[in-house]
Amino acid sequence: MRILEIIETRIEIREFEKKSVDVEVKKEILEAGRLAPSGRNLQHWHYVLIEGEKELDILSKLSPTGRWIRDSNFAIVIVTDPKYDFNELDAGRAITQMQLVGWESGVGSRLYTIKKPDQDKAKLEFNIPGEYHITAVVGFGYPLNRVAGKKERKDMKEIASYNQFGIPIDL
Ligand SMILES: Cc1cc2nc3c(=O)[nH]c(=O)nc-3n(C[C@H](O)[C@H](O)[C@H](O)COP(=O)(O)O)c2cc1C
């Protein structure tokens, strides 16, 4: 698949098949995160791979919008250093690379974020040092249903301009 095709067909899923993801694919997903670009190449991130029913259940209780992670095959907790004001941008780039590499092997994913009081709880649960920030939690696994790749997105003319903001683009 071309990269654009991977982007076009990937949608974020909440329902996962009860099937283990091959360790080689997990390694590739982590490698995609390791190789991500970061501001000043600081690579201030840390990725905690989480597996196991008990652990995924703990993750599912850390966000009201992340209950679905219980059914994923594994999760990666994306930890960054908030003293860099671009930390979330860096994390976003790493997450995107991981998700695209996963989808290349048919592994679907979705992410959620953890709000303030639960941040501290999550850090305690997974031994994450207090000075770090859990930017997101990404759940991975094979989709339960066939993924049709239908995206709800704004039209190009609504989100892009030519030379000046608001000048319609016509490429
Ligand atoms: C910063 C960010 C936070 C998100 N938080 C949640 C969340 O808390 N729970 C959830 O189920 N999905 C979450 N998502 C997934 C989005 O809802 C999803 O990316 C969006 O609906 C587009 O999905 P699609 O690519 O399948 O069309 C989040 C995505 C991003 C980028």
The ligand as an ORCA input file, in Angstrom:
! r2SCAN-3c Opt
* xyz 0 1
  C      -5.903     14.337     20.387
  C      -6.908     13.220     20.201
  C      -7.656     12.803     21.289
  C      -8.584     11.761     21.134
  N      -9.289     11.332     22.236
  C     -10.128     10.287     22.098
  C     -10.806      9.766     23.245
  O     -10.663     10.260     24.352
  N     -11.592      8.686     23.065
  C     -11.789      8.116     21.823
  O     -12.522      7.122     21.725
  N     -11.183      8.607     20.723
  C     -10.348      9.663     20.829
  N      -9.679     10.138     19.726
  C      -9.957      9.556     18.384
  C     -10.752     10.527     17.503
  O     -12.076     10.559     17.903
  C     -10.595     10.074     16.033
  O      -9.253     10.241     15.686
  C     -11.468     10.891     15.075
  O     -12.813     10.692     15.349
  C     -11.211     10.503     13.622
  O     -11.410      9.141     13.469
  P     -11.334      8.430     12.015
  O      -9.925      8.607     11.520
  O     -11.662      7.009     12.310
  O     -12.321      9.093     11.130
  C      -8.759     11.159     19.858
  C      -7.984     11.594     18.774
  C      -7.058     12.590     18.939
  C      -6.223     13.002     17.760
*
